[in-house]
Amino acid sequence: MDRQIQITAGFMGMIAIILGAFGAHALKAVLSVSELNTFETGVKYQMYHALFLLFLGLNNSVNSKIKRSIFLLISFGILLFSGSIYLLATMTITNINFKIIGIVTPIGGLLLIVGWGLFALNLIRNKS
């Protein structure tokens, strides 16, 4: 499980860097400042959580069953939260109305919050 978490963290981090560079260079000329800031928010949260996944995969103080749950919560949280932000921020250039998926952004955020909460709760309960 740790290896899978670390690999996922690596890919999530790599994709965040690619999207960050894409936003800073290619999208800068076609998105408004507000849209670009929104896109960058997605990139930041993806990178923060890629680093969290890396830490989780290297951490031995988290129960393996709980670790799997945190991994799934954070992974799906990134996909829903950052993924929906990317789509919403680029609606003007794709000419696709993604507003309908705006509902998944807070769901993704909630998954991220629950993942962090489960991590904290596990550390509180772990006496060693």
PyMOL CGO cylinders between C-alpha atoms (Angstrom):
from pymol import cmd
from pymol.cgo import CYLINDER

trace = [
    CYLINDER, 0.00, 0.00, 0.00, 2.80, 2.44, 0.87, 0.3, 1, 1, 1, 1, 1, 1,
    CYLINDER, 2.80, 2.44, 0.87, 4.35, 2.03, -2.57, 0.3, 1, 1, 1, 1, 1, 1,
    CYLINDER, 4.35, 2.03, -2.57, 1.01, 2.68, -4.28, 0.3, 1, 1, 1, 1, 1, 1,
    CYLINDER, 1.01, 2.68, -4.28, 0.52, 5.82, -2.17, 0.3, 1, 1, 1, 1, 1, 1,
    CYLINDER, 0.52, 5.82, -2.17, 4.02, 7.05, -2.97, 0.3, 1, 1, 1, 1, 1, 1,
    CYLINDER, 4.02, 7.05, -2.97, 3.57, 6.41, -6.71, 0.3, 1, 1, 1, 1, 1, 1,
    CYLINDER, 3.57, 6.41, -6.71, 0.23, 8.22, -6.69, 0.3, 1, 1, 1, 1, 1, 1,
    CYLINDER, 0.23, 8.22, -6.69, 1.86, 11.11, -4.82, 0.3, 1, 1, 1, 1, 1, 1,
    CYLINDER, 1.86, 11.11, -4.82, 4.58, 11.30, -7.45, 0.3, 1, 1, 1, 1, 1, 1,
    CYLINDER, 4.58, 11.30, -7.45, 2.09, 11.38, -10.31, 0.3, 1, 1, 1, 1, 1, 1,
    CYLINDER, 2.09, 11.38, -10.31, -0.17, 13.91, -8.59, 0.3, 1, 1, 1, 1, 1, 1,
    CYLINDER, -0.17, 13.91, -8.59, 2.84, 16.15, -7.92, 0.3, 1, 1, 1, 1, 1, 1,
    CYLINDER, 2.84, 16.15, -7.92, 4.09, 15.80, -11.48, 0.3, 1, 1, 1, 1, 1, 1,
    CYLINDER, 4.09, 15.80, -11.48, 0.67, 16.65, -12.92, 0.3, 1, 1, 1, 1, 1, 1,
    CYLINDER, 0.67, 16.65, -12.92, 0.41, 19.66, -10.58, 0.3, 1, 1, 1, 1, 1, 1,
    CYLINDER, 0.41, 19.66, -10.58, 3.73, 20.98, -11.88, 0.3, 1, 1, 1, 1, 1, 1,
    CYLINDER, 3.73, 20.98, -11.88, 2.71, 20.42, -15.50, 0.3, 1, 1, 1, 1, 1, 1,
    CYLINDER, 2.71, 20.42, -15.50, -0.65, 22.15, -14.97, 0.3, 1, 1, 1, 1, 1, 1,
    CYLINDER, -0.65, 22.15, -14.97, 1.00, 24.97, -13.03, 0.3, 1, 1, 1, 1, 1, 1,
    CYLINDER, 1.00, 24.97, -13.03, 3.44, 25.60, -15.88, 0.3, 1, 1, 1, 1, 1, 1,
    CYLINDER, 3.44, 25.60, -15.88, 0.62, 25.31, -18.42, 0.3, 1, 1, 1, 1, 1, 1,
    CYLINDER, 0.62, 25.31, -18.42, -1.40, 27.86, -16.47, 0.3, 1, 1, 1, 1, 1, 1,
    CYLINDER, -1.40, 27.86, -16.47, 1.52, 30.26, -16.04, 0.3, 1, 1, 1, 1, 1, 1,
    CYLINDER, 1.52, 30.26, -16.04, 2.51, 30.16, -19.70, 0.3, 1, 1, 1, 1, 1, 1,
    CYLINDER, 2.51, 30.16, -19.70, -0.21, 28.98, -22.08, 0.3, 1, 1, 1, 1, 1, 1,
    CYLINDER, -0.21, 28.98, -22.08, -3.30, 30.03, -20.13, 0.3, 1, 1, 1, 1, 1, 1,
    CYLINDER, -3.30, 30.03, -20.13, -1.95, 33.39, -18.97, 0.3, 1, 1, 1, 1, 1, 1,
    CYLINDER, -1.95, 33.39, -18.97, -2.70, 34.91, -22.35, 0.3, 1, 1, 1, 1, 1, 1,
    CYLINDER, -2.70, 34.91, -22.35, -6.26, 33.55, -22.65, 0.3, 1, 1, 1, 1, 1, 1,
    CYLINDER, -6.26, 33.55, -22.65, -7.73, 33.52, -19.14, 0.3, 1, 1, 1, 1, 1, 1,
    CYLINDER, -7.73, 33.52, -19.14, -8.78, 36.50, -17.06, 0.3, 1, 1, 1, 1, 1, 1,
    CYLINDER, -8.78, 36.50, -17.06, -6.84, 37.23, -13.88, 0.3, 1, 1, 1, 1, 1, 1,
    CYLINDER, -6.84, 37.23, -13.88, -9.73, 35.80, -11.85, 0.3, 1, 1, 1, 1, 1, 1,
    CYLINDER, -9.73, 35.80, -11.85, -9.88, 32.60, -13.93, 0.3, 1, 1, 1, 1, 1, 1,
    CYLINDER, -9.88, 32.60, -13.93, -6.11, 32.20, -13.72, 0.3, 1, 1, 1, 1, 1, 1,
    CYLINDER, -6.11, 32.20, -13.72, -6.21, 32.63, -9.92, 0.3, 1, 1, 1, 1, 1, 1,
    CYLINDER, -6.21, 32.63, -9.92, -8.94, 30.00, -9.73, 0.3, 1, 1, 1, 1, 1, 1,
    CYLINDER, -8.94, 30.00, -9.73, -6.88, 27.62, -11.86, 0.3, 1, 1, 1, 1, 1, 1,
    CYLINDER, -6.88, 27.62, -11.86, -3.83, 28.23, -9.64, 0.3, 1, 1, 1, 1, 1, 1,
    CYLINDER, -3.83, 28.23, -9.64, -5.93, 27.39, -6.57, 0.3, 1, 1, 1, 1, 1, 1,
    CYLINDER, -5.93, 27.39, -6.57, -6.58, 23.95, -8.07, 0.3, 1, 1, 1, 1, 1, 1,
    CYLINDER, -6.58, 23.95, -8.07, -2.86, 23.50, -8.72, 0.3, 1, 1, 1, 1, 1, 1,
    CYLINDER, -2.86, 23.50, -8.72, -1.90, 24.56, -5.18, 0.3, 1, 1, 1, 1, 1, 1,
    CYLINDER, -1.90, 24.56, -5.18, -4.37, 22.21, -3.52, 0.3, 1, 1, 1, 1, 1, 1,
    CYLINDER, -4.37, 22.21, -3.52, -3.29, 19.36, -5.77, 0.3, 1, 1, 1, 1, 1, 1,
    CYLINDER, -3.29, 19.36, -5.77, 0.35, 19.91, -4.87, 0.3, 1, 1, 1, 1, 1, 1,
    CYLINDER, 0.35, 19.91, -4.87, -0.34, 20.29, -1.15, 0.3, 1, 1, 1, 1, 1, 1,
    CYLINDER, -0.34, 20.29, -1.15, -2.18, 17.01, -1.15, 0.3, 1, 1, 1, 1, 1, 1,
    CYLINDER, -2.18, 17.01, -1.15, 0.38, 15.24, -3.34, 0.3, 1, 1, 1, 1, 1, 1,
    CYLINDER, 0.38, 15.24, -3.34, 2.93, 16.13, -0.66, 0.3, 1, 1, 1, 1, 1, 1,
    CYLINDER, 2.93, 16.13, -0.66, 0.53, 14.93, 2.03, 0.3, 1, 1, 1, 1, 1, 1,
    CYLINDER, 0.53, 14.93, 2.03, 0.16, 11.60, 0.20, 0.3, 1, 1, 1, 1, 1, 1,
    CYLINDER, 0.16, 11.60, 0.20, 3.94, 11.30, -0.02, 0.3, 1, 1, 1, 1, 1, 1,
    CYLINDER, 3.94, 11.30, -0.02, 4.20, 11.92, 3.72, 0.3, 1, 1, 1, 1, 1, 1,
    CYLINDER, 4.20, 11.92, 3.72, 1.42, 9.40, 4.35, 0.3, 1, 1, 1, 1, 1, 1,
    CYLINDER, 1.42, 9.40, 4.35, 3.17, 6.75, 2.25, 0.3, 1, 1, 1, 1, 1, 1,
    CYLINDER, 3.17, 6.75, 2.25, 6.41, 7.26, 4.19, 0.3, 1, 1, 1, 1, 1, 1,
    CYLINDER, 6.41, 7.26, 4.19, 4.72, 7.37, 7.60, 0.3, 1, 1, 1, 1, 1, 1,
    CYLINDER, 4.72, 7.37, 7.60, 4.81, 4.21, 9.73, 0.3, 1, 1, 1, 1, 1, 1,
    CYLINDER, 4.81, 4.21, 9.73, 2.69, 5.53, 12.58, 0.3, 1, 1, 1, 1, 1, 1,
    CYLINDER, 2.69, 5.53, 12.58, -0.60, 5.23, 10.68, 0.3, 1, 1, 1, 1, 1, 1,
    CYLINDER, -0.60, 5.23, 10.68, -2.55, 1.97, 10.79, 0.3, 1, 1, 1, 1, 1, 1,
    CYLINDER, -2.55, 1.97, 10.79, -2.55, 0.35, 7.31, 0.3, 1, 1, 1, 1, 1, 1,
    CYLINDER, -2.55, 0.35, 7.31, -6.35, 0.08, 7.17, 0.3, 1, 1, 1, 1, 1, 1,
    CYLINDER, -6.35, 0.08, 7.17, -6.71, 3.77, 8.12, 0.3, 1, 1, 1, 1, 1, 1,
    CYLINDER, -6.71, 3.77, 8.12, -3.91, 4.66, 5.70, 0.3, 1, 1, 1, 1, 1, 1,
    CYLINDER, -3.91, 4.66, 5.70, -5.86, 3.10, 2.83, 0.3, 1, 1, 1, 1, 1, 1,
    CYLINDER, -5.86, 3.10, 2.83, -8.97, 5.08, 3.78, 0.3, 1, 1, 1, 1, 1, 1,
    CYLINDER, -8.97, 5.08, 3.78, -6.98, 8.33, 3.97, 0.3, 1, 1, 1, 1, 1, 1,
    CYLINDER, -6.98, 8.33, 3.97, -5.35, 7.55, 0.63, 0.3, 1, 1, 1, 1, 1, 1,
    CYLINDER, -5.35, 7.55, 0.63, -8.73, 7.04, -1.05, 0.3, 1, 1, 1, 1, 1, 1,
    CYLINDER, -8.73, 7.04, -1.05, -10.29, 10.12, 0.55, 0.3, 1, 1, 1, 1, 1, 1,
    CYLINDER, -10.29, 10.12, 0.55, -7.39, 12.36, -0.45, 0.3, 1, 1, 1, 1, 1, 1,
    CYLINDER, -7.39, 12.36, -0.45, -7.07, 10.91, -3.97, 0.3, 1, 1, 1, 1, 1, 1,
    CYLINDER, -7.07, 10.91, -3.97, -10.75, 11.30, -4.77, 0.3, 1, 1, 1, 1, 1, 1,
    CYLINDER, -10.75, 11.30, -4.77, -10.76, 14.66, -3.02, 0.3, 1, 1, 1, 1, 1, 1,
    CYLINDER, -10.76, 14.66, -3.02, -7.99, 15.90, -5.32, 0.3, 1, 1, 1, 1, 1, 1,
    CYLINDER, -7.99, 15.90, -5.32, -9.78, 14.61, -8.41, 0.3, 1, 1, 1, 1, 1, 1,
    CYLINDER, -9.78, 14.61, -8.41, -13.11, 16.19, -7.48, 0.3, 1, 1, 1, 1, 1, 1,
    CYLINDER, -13.11, 16.19, -7.48, -11.82, 19.42, -5.93, 0.3, 1, 1, 1, 1, 1, 1,
    CYLINDER, -11.82, 19.42, -5.93, -8.91, 20.36, -8.19, 0.3, 1, 1, 1, 1, 1, 1,
    CYLINDER, -8.91, 20.36, -8.19, -10.35, 18.63, -11.26, 0.3, 1, 1, 1, 1, 1, 1,
    CYLINDER, -10.35, 18.63, -11.26, -13.59, 20.58, -11.09, 0.3, 1, 1, 1, 1, 1, 1,
    CYLINDER, -13.59, 20.58, -11.09, -11.70, 23.82, -10.46, 0.3, 1, 1, 1, 1, 1, 1,
    CYLINDER, -11.70, 23.82, -10.46, -9.60, 23.25, -13.60, 0.3, 1, 1, 1, 1, 1, 1,
    CYLINDER, -9.60, 23.25, -13.60, -12.73, 22.71, -15.68, 0.3, 1, 1, 1, 1, 1, 1,
    CYLINDER, -12.73, 22.71, -15.68, -14.61, 25.65, -14.19, 0.3, 1, 1, 1, 1, 1, 1,
    CYLINDER, -14.61, 25.65, -14.19, -11.65, 28.01, -14.60, 0.3, 1, 1, 1, 1, 1, 1,
    CYLINDER, -11.65, 28.01, -14.60, -11.22, 27.16, -18.29, 0.3, 1, 1, 1, 1, 1, 1,
    CYLINDER, -11.22, 27.16, -18.29, -14.89, 27.34, -19.37, 0.3, 1, 1, 1, 1, 1, 1,
    CYLINDER, -14.89, 27.34, -19.37, -14.33, 30.49, -21.43, 0.3, 1, 1, 1, 1, 1, 1,
    CYLINDER, -14.33, 30.49, -21.43, -11.71, 28.86, -23.62, 0.3, 1, 1, 1, 1, 1, 1,
    CYLINDER, -11.71, 28.86, -23.62, -13.35, 25.43, -23.93, 0.3, 1, 1, 1, 1, 1, 1,
    CYLINDER, -13.35, 25.43, -23.93, -16.80, 26.91, -24.59, 0.3, 1, 1, 1, 1, 1, 1,
    CYLINDER, -16.80, 26.91, -24.59, -18.23, 24.11, -22.46, 0.3, 1, 1, 1, 1, 1, 1,
    CYLINDER, -18.23, 24.11, -22.46, -20.51, 25.01, -19.58, 0.3, 1, 1, 1, 1, 1, 1,
    CYLINDER, -20.51, 25.01, -19.58, -19.08, 23.07, -16.64, 0.3, 1, 1, 1, 1, 1, 1,
    CYLINDER, -19.08, 23.07, -16.64, -21.18, 24.93, -14.04, 0.3, 1, 1, 1, 1, 1, 1,
    CYLINDER, -21.18, 24.93, -14.04, -23.24, 21.78, -13.50, 0.3, 1, 1, 1, 1, 1, 1,
    CYLINDER, -23.24, 21.78, -13.50, -20.16, 20.05, -12.03, 0.3, 1, 1, 1, 1, 1, 1,
    CYLINDER, -20.16, 20.05, -12.03, -19.58, 22.91, -9.60, 0.3, 1, 1, 1, 1, 1, 1,
    CYLINDER, -19.58, 22.91, -9.60, -21.38, 20.83, -6.99, 0.3, 1, 1, 1, 1, 1, 1,
    CYLINDER, -21.38, 20.83, -6.99, -18.49, 18.35, -6.86, 0.3, 1, 1, 1, 1, 1, 1,
    CYLINDER, -18.49, 18.35, -6.86, -15.98, 21.02, -5.79, 0.3, 1, 1, 1, 1, 1, 1,
    CYLINDER, -15.98, 21.02, -5.79, -17.24, 21.20, -2.18, 0.3, 1, 1, 1, 1, 1, 1,
    CYLINDER, -17.24, 21.20, -2.18, -17.67, 17.42, -2.12, 0.3, 1, 1, 1, 1, 1, 1,
    CYLINDER, -17.67, 17.42, -2.12, -14.00, 17.09, -3.06, 0.3, 1, 1, 1, 1, 1, 1,
    CYLINDER, -14.00, 17.09, -3.06, -13.11, 19.63, -0.40, 0.3, 1, 1, 1, 1, 1, 1,
    CYLINDER, -13.11, 19.63, -0.40, -15.08, 17.65, 2.17, 0.3, 1, 1, 1, 1, 1, 1,
    CYLINDER, -15.08, 17.65, 2.17, -13.21, 14.47, 1.22, 0.3, 1, 1, 1, 1, 1, 1,
    CYLINDER, -13.21, 14.47, 1.22, -9.91, 16.30, 1.75, 0.3, 1, 1, 1, 1, 1, 1,
    CYLINDER, -9.91, 16.30, 1.75, -11.06, 17.58, 5.15, 0.3, 1, 1, 1, 1, 1, 1,
    CYLINDER, -11.06, 17.58, 5.15, -12.22, 14.11, 6.23, 0.3, 1, 1, 1, 1, 1, 1,
    CYLINDER, -12.22, 14.11, 6.23, -8.90, 12.62, 5.07, 0.3, 1, 1, 1, 1, 1, 1,
    CYLINDER, -8.90, 12.62, 5.07, -6.94, 15.10, 7.18, 0.3, 1, 1, 1, 1, 1, 1,
    CYLINDER, -6.94, 15.10, 7.18, -9.29, 14.56, 10.11, 0.3, 1, 1, 1, 1, 1, 1,
    CYLINDER, -9.29, 14.56, 10.11, -8.89, 10.79, 9.93, 0.3, 1, 1, 1, 1, 1, 1,
    CYLINDER, -8.89, 10.79, 9.93, -5.12, 11.26, 9.85, 0.3, 1, 1, 1, 1, 1, 1,
    CYLINDER, -5.12, 11.26, 9.85, -5.20, 13.50, 12.94, 0.3, 1, 1, 1, 1, 1, 1,
    CYLINDER, -5.20, 13.50, 12.94, -7.58, 11.15, 14.75, 0.3, 1, 1, 1, 1, 1, 1,
    CYLINDER, -7.58, 11.15, 14.75, -5.30, 8.19, 14.02, 0.3, 1, 1, 1, 1, 1, 1,
    CYLINDER, -5.30, 8.19, 14.02, -2.31, 10.08, 15.46, 0.3, 1, 1, 1, 1, 1, 1,
    CYLINDER, -2.31, 10.08, 15.46, -4.29, 11.04, 18.58, 0.3, 1, 1, 1, 1, 1, 1,
    CYLINDER, -4.29, 11.04, 18.58, -5.34, 7.43, 19.16, 0.3, 1, 1, 1, 1, 1, 1,
    CYLINDER, -5.34, 7.43, 19.16, -1.87, 6.04, 18.43, 0.3, 1, 1, 1, 1, 1, 1,
    CYLINDER, -1.87, 6.04, 18.43, -0.01, 6.09, 21.76, 0.3, 1, 1, 1, 1, 1, 1,
    CYLINDER, -0.01, 6.09, 21.76, 3.33, 4.82, 20.43, 0.3, 1, 1, 1, 1, 1, 1,
]
cmd.load_cgo(trace, "trace")
